[in-house]
């Protein structure tokens, strides 16, 4: 019985231990931001390419 109580106290201690939780949360936030940025760049890649092409053509025409 004493072993069971000691085991249970160890489980409760591990559940209360929050060391590293903040770093995990920051990692998840950074991963989410990266996924959103990659998705936005992929979605806008065609439009951005045409904008850069027009700017390049305009710059070449002014010379």
C-alpha positions as CSV (number, residue, x, y, z in Angstrom):
1,X,0.0,0.0,0.0
2,X,2.9,2.3,0.8
3,X,4.3,1.8,-2.7
4,X,1.0,2.7,-4.3
5,X,0.8,5.9,-2.3
6,X,4.4,6.8,-3.1
7,X,3.7,6.1,-6.8
8,X,0.6,8.2,-6.7
9,X,2.4,11.1,-5.1
10,X,5.1,10.9,-7.8
11,X,2.4,11.0,-10.5
12,X,0.8,14.1,-8.9
13,X,4.2,15.8,-8.6
14,X,4.9,15.1,-12.3
15,X,1.5,16.5,-13.3
16,X,2.1,19.7,-11.3
17,X,5.6,20.1,-12.7
18,X,5.4,22.7,-15.4
19,X,9.1,23.1,-16.2
20,X,9.5,23.6,-19.9
21,X,5.9,24.3,-20.6
22,X,6.6,27.9,-21.6
23,X,9.2,26.9,-24.2
24,X,6.8,24.3,-25.7
25,X,4.1,27.0,-26.0
26,X,6.6,29.4,-27.7
27,X,7.6,26.6,-30.0
28,X,4.0,25.9,-31.0
29,X,3.3,29.6,-31.6
30,X,6.4,30.0,-33.8
31,X,5.4,26.8,-35.7
32,X,1.9,28.2,-36.3
33,X,3.3,31.6,-37.5
34,X,5.7,29.7,-39.9
35,X,2.8,27.7,-41.3
36,X,0.7,30.8,-41.8
37,X,3.5,32.7,-43.5
38,X,4.3,29.7,-45.8
39,X,0.7,29.4,-46.7
40,X,0.4,33.1,-47.5
41,X,3.5,33.1,-49.6
42,X,2.3,30.1,-51.6
43,X,-1.1,31.7,-52.1
44,X,0.4,35.0,-53.2
45,X,3.3,33.6,-55.2
46,X,1.6,34.0,-58.6
47,X,0.4,37.5,-57.9
48,X,3.7,38.6,-56.6
49,X,5.5,37.2,-59.6
50,X,3.4,39.2,-62.0
51,X,3.9,42.4,-59.9
52,X,7.6,42.0,-60.0
53,X,7.5,41.3,-63.7
54,X,5.5,44.5,-64.3
55,X,7.9,46.5,-62.1
56,X,10.9,45.1,-64.0
57,X,9.3,45.9,-67.4
58,X,8.5,49.5,-66.3
59,X,12.1,49.9,-65.1
60,X,13.5,48.6,-68.4
61,X,11.2,50.9,-70.4
62,X,12.4,54.0,-68.5
63,X,16.0,53.5,-69.5
